Amino acid sequence: MKGKSYRILNYILLALALAATIFFIVKGDAGGGNRGVVCALVCVAAAVVQVHYFVHELGHLLVGLLVNFRAVSFSVGFLRLSRMGRKLSFIPNAAVAGACEMYPVEEKRLKGRVIAYSLGGAAFNFLFAAAALLCYFLLPASWGMLLFAALAPLNLYEGIMELLPADLSAGKTDGCLVRDIMKGESTATVTLAVFRAQGILARGSFSDLPRQVLYDVPVIREDEPVFLSLLQLRMMKATLDGDSEEAIASARRLMGLSEYLPAFEAGELAADCASVLWLFGEETELSEDLLKAAKGSCAVLRIRTLSGEESALEKWKKAAKKLPMKGQREWEAFFKARLKESGLSADEK
């Protein structure tokens, strides 16, 4: 589905969902409760808490956990829960209303697991709506039942819009990704390659990652987020393999493409690239605003340490220990060793 058609249908379905919400509030049975309170709570839940987005991302999270994925971050609106329980951060100018970043812990049956993870969000929207309506019609009337019923239309709207296949400026819908995986489209093939690499690095090292996983893939657009992930993995493997030419070229290329990412991810990526350039004696300048956007991330703490900020060293060491993937910890250990070789021992500070 083209972007213009998707936007038109989005406006129509959103208008219908809002009309149904208003109908429930005005005509629904509050069971003697205060209808004004119900209206206020629905407004807060829909506009401020964004319950329909929260339910959608929660579906991705829970289904992902069921198919042996591990969470990296969970965000709705401006609230981001990173590393699941270890850090809360606010993201200004978020590119999307919500996101749940996860990676597979193993390679087995990867295609089916990615499809299940992708469809989990819409499935939970439909389950929420079905449960809310069933409770409203089958259980005694109350303001609580009316509240849940009034939130059902927006969840139905969210589920339908995510299942419709569309490639938007903010990224592909879940339905589009699943369709592309089933058809073997180029971007979906690269996505599966990145997931496969992450599955290997979850419990293994970069030496366990076959080169063809990262290079025997179709050519896709450079502004695709998954291409940046692929190129970052190439940069990391080249760095650990001692291929300075490939590592520097990838780092330089990524620095120019980071503008396609939200501020937090762009800051992390820029810090990673700067670390590689530091390693091979290449000079680079990083925007302080970019580093502040990813403040507290392991990558930013690393480059600040490598740049001579001793106060960042202990924070970097602690952050590196909390990284969930073995491959990530190997990456940080590599730079700690290079730091020690340079005369600034990470163990002596």
Secondary structure, 3 states (H helix, E strand, C coil): CCHHHHHHHHHHHHHHHHHHHHHHHHHCCCCCCCHHHHHHHHHHHHHHCCHHHHHHHHHHHHHHHHCCEEEEEEEECCEEEECCCCEEEECCCCCCCEEEEEEECCCCCHHHHHHHHHHHHHHHHHHHHHHHHHHHHHCCCCHHHHHHHHHHHHHHHHHHHHHCCCEECCEECHHHHHHHHHHCCHHHHHHHHHHHHHHHHHHCCHHHCCHHHHHCCCCCCCCCHHHHHHHHHHHHHHHHCCCHHHHHHHHHHHHHHHHHCCHHHHHHHHHHHHHHHHHCCCCCCCCHHHHHHCCCCHHHHHHHHHCCCHHHHHHHHHHHHCCCCHHHHHHHHHHHHHHHHCCCCCCCC
